[in-house]
């Protein structure tokens, strides 16, 4: 089955090309695309401050550097960069047990005894655990704030959530996001960090300069953000449709942007599906166990990698039949 990999919108590519050629389409020469993009991001995240950076990892690096105590991370379904960056910064890590990636409040309660309340402790997670199931951010936010812990949400897969349950600054103290490929705000590279705590930027001016973005990327973000809500909604609906028509799906009742299927022989299933789904020169199959997905035997089918033009019912039905063939 031949499929197309996710790309920025034609309008976004057109604007970025013009900026790259020095032909800025901005009528007001006193404003930059960086300023426009940051203003639009603050509007959708409900945060007062925002900075564009050159990558999602750059945003994570800055957010984690503000931690003076422990950094709490999920035991699976997150991003391995959380752990790597914390170690680089010599920040002690506290790993909490999850329900297949979903944060468990009881596990967080158990972790409290290991925290120094006089220090700035933080919990970092992804909006969608393993990209497959939305975290209960509202409940998590309530608990951590009652216990003096800041919440850092990596919203790369959930920015512009129409329901307002994810990537919402009313719940998360810091929101970080990659705008690289194939994220929701997909412009090929870059990222951002938003927060109400201005000190995170004031105390990290050297890092911000080191992770500085550029006007080409900024112009892409400022343009692509207009399409993000619909794109995410279409992606979630397509993923839900496939989830509802397959067996052995993990977190089948929760919103997500990929599908993880339990399987006792993930190597064979992954091999077969990779041969069936041709995604330009890219892939859409991830074999588990995998920390960035789940530590169980299975296969993740990355619907999030598909071009939005591919999310029609005919394609989804064909994908379902192919997957069923190997289950």
C-alpha positions in Angstrom: 0.0 0.0 0.0 1.6 3.2 -1.1 1.1 6.1 1.3 2.4 9.7 1.5 4.5 11.1 4.4 3.3 14.2 6.3 4.3 17.5 4.8 3.7 21.2 5.7 0.8 22.8 4.0 1.4 24.3 0.5 0.8 27.8 2.0 3.4 27.2 4.7 6.0 25.9 2.2 5.3 29.0 -0.1 5.8 31.5 2.8 9.0 29.7 4.0 10.4 29.7 0.4 9.7 33.5 0.0 11.4 34.2 3.4 14.4 32.0 2.5 14.8 34.1 -0.7 14.7 37.4 1.3 11.2 38.3 -0.1 9.4 38.7 3.2 5.6 39.0 2.6 5.2 41.1 5.8 3.8 44.6 5.1 4.8 45.9 8.5 8.6 45.9 8.5 8.7 46.7 12.3 7.5 43.2 13.2 9.1 39.8 12.6 7.7 36.4 11.9 9.2 35.3 15.2 7.1 37.8 17.1 4.0 36.8 15.1 4.6 33.1 15.8 5.2 33.6 19.5 2.0 35.8 19.8 -0.1 33.1 18.1 1.5 30.3 20.3 0.7 32.3 23.5 -2.9 32.6 22.3 -3.4 28.9 21.8 -1.5 27.8 25.0 -3.0 30.4 27.3 0.5 31.4 28.4 1.9 34.9 28.8 5.4 34.2 27.5 6.9 32.2 24.6 10.2 31.7 22.9 10.9 30.0 19.6 14.0 27.7 19.7 15.8 25.6 17.1 14.4 22.2 18.2 12.1 20.4 20.5 15.1 19.1 22.5 16.2 22.7 22.9 12.9 23.6 24.5 13.1 20.5 26.7 16.7 21.5 27.7 15.7 25.0 28.8 12.6 23.8 30.7 14.5 21.1 32.6 17.3 23.4 33.4 14.9 25.3 35.6 14.6 22.3 38.0 16.6 22.5 41.2 15.2 19.3 42.8 14.1 16.1 41.2 12.7 15.5 37.7 9.9 13.0 37.7 9.5 11.0 34.5 7.2 8.2 33.4 8.6 4.6 33.3 7.5 4.3 29.6 5.5 6.1 26.9 7.5 9.3 27.1 10.7 10.6 25.3 14.2 9.2 26.1 15.5 12.7 25.7 14.0 13.7 29.0 16.3 11.3 30.8 19.3 12.1 28.7 19.0 15.9 29.1 18.4 15.6 32.9 21.5 13.4 33.3 23.5 15.9 31.2 22.4 18.7 33.6 23.1 16.5 36.7 19.4 16.7 37.7 18.3 13.7 39.8 15.6 11.6 38.1 12.7 9.9 39.8 10.9 7.3 37.6 7.3 6.6 38.4 5.3 3.5 37.5 2.5 4.1 35.0 -0.5 2.3 33.6 1.1 1.5 30.2 2.4 5.1 29.9 -0.5 6.8 31.7 0.5 8.7 34.8 -0.9 7.1 38.0 -1.7 9.5 40.8 -1.0 6.8 43.5 2.5 6.4 42.1 3.0 10.1 42.2 1.9 10.1 45.8 4.5 7.4 46.6 7.2 9.6 45.0 6.5 12.5 47.3 8.6 11.1 50.1 11.7 11.3 47.9 11.3 15.0 47.0 12.8 18.0 48.8 9.9 20.4 49.2 12.3 23.3 49.5 13.5 22.7 45.9 11.9 23.2 42.5 10.7 19.7 41.6 9.1 18.9 38.2 7.1 16.3 36.4 7.7 16.0 32.6 5.4 14.0 30.3 4.0 13.9 26.8 0.4 14.9 26.1 -0.2 11.5 24.6 1.4 8.6 26.4 3.4 6.8 23.7 1.4 8.9 21.2 -1.4 6.5 21.8 -3.4 7.7 24.8 -4.1 11.2 26.2 -2.9 11.8 29.7 -5.4 13.2 32.2 -3.6 16.5 32.3 -6.3 18.3 34.4 -6.1 15.6 37.2 -2.3 15.5 37.1 -2.1 19.2 37.2 -4.3 19.5 40.2 -2.2 16.9 42.1 1.2 18.3 41.3 0.3 21.9 42.1 -1.2 20.8 45.5 2.3 19.3 46.2 4.5 22.1 44.9 5.6 20.3 41.7 5.7 22.1 38.3 4.2 20.4 35.3 6.1 20.3 32.0 4.1 19.1 29.1 5.7 18.0 25.8 2.8 18.9 23.5 4.5 18.1 20.2 1.8 15.6 19.3 -1.2 17.6 20.7 -0.7 21.3 20.1 -3.9 23.1 19.2 -6.2 20.5 20.8 -9.7 21.5 20.0 -11.0 20.1 23.3 -8.5 22.2 25.3 -7.6 19.2 27.5 -4.0 19.0 26.2 -1.4 21.7 25.5 -3.3 24.1 27.8 -1.4 26.6 30.0 -4.2 26.6 32.5 -3.0 23.2 33.5 0.7 22.9 32.5 3.3 25.4 33.9 5.6 24.9 30.9 4.6 23.6 27.4 7.4 22.5 25.1 6.9 21.5 21.5 8.8 20.3 18.5 7.9 21.8 15.1 10.0 19.3 13.2 8.7 16.6 11.0 6.3 14.8 11.4 4.9 16.8 14.3 1.5 18.5 14.3 3.1 21.9 13.8 5.2 20.5 11.0 7.7 22.9 9.4 10.7 20.7 9.2 12.6 21.9 12.2 12.4 24.2 15.3 10.3 24.2 18.4 9.1 26.5 21.2 8.6 26.8 24.9 5.7 28.7 26.6 5.0 29.5 30.2 3.7 32.1 32.6 7.0 32.1 34.5 9.1 34.8 32.8 12.1 33.9 35.0 12.6 30.7 33.0 13.7 32.9 30.1 15.4 35.6 32.1 17.6 33.0 33.9 18.5 31.2 30.7 19.5 33.9 28.2 22.7 32.1 27.2 20.7 28.9 26.5 18.1 30.8 24.5 20.8 32.4 22.4 22.4 29.0 21.9 19.1 27.5 20.8 18.1 30.5 18.7 15.6 30.0 15.9 15.4 31.8 12.6 12.9 33.7 10.5 12.4 31.0 7.9 11.2 28.5 10.6 9.3 31.2 12.4 7.4 32.1 9.2 6.5 28.4 8.8 5.2 28.2 12.4 3.2 31.4 12.1 1.5 30.0 8.9 1.1 26.4 9.8 -0.5 27.1 13.1 -3.7 28.0 11.3 -4.1 24.4 10.1 -3.0 22.6 13.3 -6.4 22.3 15.0 -8.2 20.7 12.1 -5.1 18.5 11.2 -4.9 17.2 14.8 -8.7 16.6 14.9 -8.7 14.7 11.6 -5.7 12.7 12.8 -7.4 11.7 16.1 -10.6 10.8 14.3 -8.7 8.6 11.9 -6.7 6.9 14.6 -9.9 6.3 16.7 -11.6 4.7 13.6 -8.8 2.2 13.2 -8.6 1.5 16.9 -12.3 0.7 17.0 -11.9 -1.9 14.2 -8.9 -3.9 15.5 -8.3 -6.4 18.3 -5.6 -6.2 21.0 -5.3 -2.4 20.8 -3.7 -0.8 23.9 -5.8 2.1 25.4 -8.4 1.6 22.6 -10.9 3.9 24.5 -8.6 7.0 24.6 -7.7 9.6 22.1 -4.3 9.2 20.4 -2.4 9.6 17.2 -1.0 6.2 16.8 -2.1 2.6 17.4 -0.3 0.1 19.6 -1.2 -3.5 19.1 -0.2 -6.2 21.6 1.5 -9.2 19.9 3.6 -12.0 21.1 5.8 -12.0 18.0 6.4 -8.2 17.3 9.4 -8.8 15.1 7.4 -10.7 12.5 4.4 -8.4 12.7 6.6 -5.3 12.3 8.4 -6.9 9.4 5.2 -7.7 7.6 3.6 -4.3 8.2 6.7 -2.5 7.0 6.6 -4.4 3.8 2.9 -3.6 3.3 2.9 0.1 4.1 5.2 2.1 1.8 5.5 5.6 3.1 7.8 7.4 0.6 11.3 6.9 2.0 10.0 7.0 5.6 8.5 4.5 8.0 5.4 4.2 10.1 6.0 1.0 12.1 7.8 0.9 15.5 8.5 -2.3 17.2 8.0 -2.6 21.0 9.2 -2.9 23.7 10.4 0.6 23.3 10.7 3.3 26.0 9.3 6.0 23.7 6.3 3.8 23.1 5.5 1.0 25.5 7.6 -1.7 27.3 5.4 -4.5 26.1 5.6 -6.9 23.1 3.8 -5.2 20.3 3.9 -2.9 17.3 3.1 0.8 17.0 1.5 1.9 13.8 2.3 5.6 13.5 -0.8 7.1 11.9 0.7 10.5 12.9 3.3 10.1 10.2 0.8 10.1 7.4 0.0 13.1 5.2 -3.5 14.4 6.0 -4.6 13.7 2.5 -4.2 10.0 3.3 -6.7 9.9 6.1 -9.8 9.1 4.0 -12.1 6.2 4.8 -11.0 4.1 1.8 -7.3 4.2 2.9 -8.2 3.5 6.5 -10.3 0.5 5.6 -7.5 -0.9 3.5 -5.1 -0.4 6.4 -7.4 -2.2 8.8 -7.7 -5.2 6.4 -3.9 -5.4 6.0 -3.3 -5.3 9.8 -6.0 -7.9 10.4 -4.4 -10.2 7.9 -1.3 -10.5 10.2 -3.0 -10.5 13.6 
